[in-house]
Amino acid sequence: MVFQNYINGEWVSGPTFDNRNPANTDEVVGQMVKGSAADIAAAADAADKAFGAWSTLPAPTRGNYLYKVADILDRKFDEISADMTREEGKTLPEAKGEVRRAINIFRYFAGEGSRMFGIQAPSERDRVHMFALRKPIGVVGLVTPWNFPSAIPAWKMAPALICGNTIVVKPASVAPLSAWRIVEACHEAGIPKGVVNYVAGSGGELGQALVDAKPLKAISFTGSCGVGEWLHERASKRRMRIQLEMGGKNPTIVLADCDFKSAVENTVNASFFSTGQKCTATSRAIVEDAIYDKFVEALVERTAKLKVGDGMQPGIDIGPAVDQGQLDTDLEYIEIGRKECGEPRIGGNRLTGGAYDKGYFVEPTIFADVTENMRIAREEIFGPVLAVIRASDFEDAMRIANNVPLGLSASVQTTNVSRVFEFIYRMEAGLLTVNLPSAGVEYQLPFGGTKDSSFGPKEQGPAALEFYSDYKTVYLKY
Ligand code: NAP
């Protein structure tokens, strides 16, 4: 089936590219229309024309459209979840969890239409009433990655729309169908033409077209640091508002007083589920010396039980890498790891033979005795490769954890309340977990990192409105 682009309320065709299943590259999940710079320009113009009417609709009415989108996604839940597993590779239960989250995000922001609180403050002057209203910013470009192909488009589209903006969505080329399904739901929900536009295609070409599109007032981007910097440089020249959510090198600190079994489970879950392809995944386990050897042994034992395979099959824990490029990166870093600190304690190979030959499967891999300046301890890999680092004590663990330029998520495993609070106040990351996996966030609270991981206001929860709306301040004498 061909999945067309969506511009000004019309499905638009053109040359296509294959969207293939990374668990079985013989399977074409769909053919996506490859959009051009001209498509982005047309989408931006359509969004500009639609802005006036959409932005002046009462926000609760915009909310009603978003409730309809959620209901449509809910009706197609099984089909959309299966599409995601087939295009991205994550297991079906993981895909279902993500689609459920996307639906909840639409409902959450639909409700925001009935709040949309501004600010009211008492004036120092007699009989002056003053307040600040929220207003939309205009046409917004949304550029999304492949690893959460439904939730990330949802957590950008829903707040953008409820605030009254019109949008141009550019999904990742390796997993564009999940976002397409949301756009289809927007169409079926009757969102007026031009409000939502969708153009799939090459990031380089379409990214340049987005920053060149005059009507665009803002871009929200999630993806790699390199592309984020590229976009930031160009968008800021035009004084566009920009939000960047980028890479991580997330630590899990494991202290000697932790609940050992759950610390092992949390570390394995955060490092390997979704094939290590979560931006909040753990890629460094920083373990206190007193339990280091025992912990590494337990990690290896638990990891050995993980089943790697086609995520559509029941009982599979870990799907494939998303594409050949990500597989190559994983294998390249495994070789770097071998050179830096010897054989991994487990894993270290591409999986081959039988059905494995048709996909991009790699063994979950653990390197032990990694030191903090090695490349596998500093650079984002974005695959199922864990570096375990020894720390002499809590202070040493905190120092190592903070000694990287990225700061997205971090976790601590401990039963000591004082250490928990030390961690909360001193850890340089935007998303913290305590006695939970480093990955696994919810949409009701702000999401985003610090340091080189992020730029601009946070996403999700009430914080999302800060990027997608502006204030208009009014002083009124009565
Ligand atoms: P990516 O290569 O940076 O791509 C992200 C998006 O940007 C895709 O839609 C891509 O299109 C597009 N793009 C590529 N070049 C562009 C350009 N010059 N201008 C504008 N857009 C361009 O990232 P990815 O490989 O999809 O995702 C993995 C990365 O995302 C990891 O670094 C991960 O940490 C990060 N991530 C961060 C978060 C977070 O919230 N912090 C969440 C998820 C993922 P094409 O697909 O067509 O190239």
Residues whose N, C-alpha, C, O or C-beta is under 5 A from the ligand:
A	BS01	NAP	V143 T144 P145 W146 N147 K170 P171 A172 S173 V174 G201 S202 G203 G204 G207 Q208 T222 G223 S224 C225 V227 E245 M246 G247 G248 C279 S453
